[in-house]
Amino acid sequence: MWWIYALLSAGFAALTAIFAKVGVANISSDLATAIRTVIILIMAWAIVLARGEYKGMQAISRHSLIFLVLSGLATGCSWIFYFKAIQIGKVSQVAPVDKLSVALTIILSAVFLQEAITWKTAIGALLIISGTLVLIIK
């Protein structure tokens, strides 16, 4: 079941790149990111409120909150740099390079979360890195 959500995420991420490239054509990439973020904020809170999940806020530990804040800051930085990159570059090149994050995540999950890396996972990560190099080396 997880893979259905992952495929949906990939599909919407692809649409995000296309829509964003058109959206940043005549405005600051930072302003575009801010507008997009407000929409995401409204959408996320609407889902939480509609499902009644806001009741779980009191149970959030300090530890979880710290890491959610760090994740939010990392996401914000990612979006700011991504929007700037697609504003000045080709989406067909920026988006695949951005997906280098998949290989980096595999490495970081092994280092920080002690997740095992199988041969299949390692080969996949190396292929992603190789593909990224093919795209960025002239």
WOLIN-V503927 format. One record per run of one state. SS is the DSSP state (@ for helix, = for strand, . for the rest). FROM is the first residue (numbers start at 1). TO is the last residue. If there is no record, write none. Layout:
ss: (SS;SS)
from: (FROM;FROM)
to: (TO;TO)
This chain:
ss: (.;@;.;@;.;@;.;@;.;@;.;@;.;@;.)
from: (1;2;24;29;52;53;60;62;89;91;99;100;114;119;137)
to: (1;23;28;51;52;59;61;88;90;98;99;113;118;136;138)
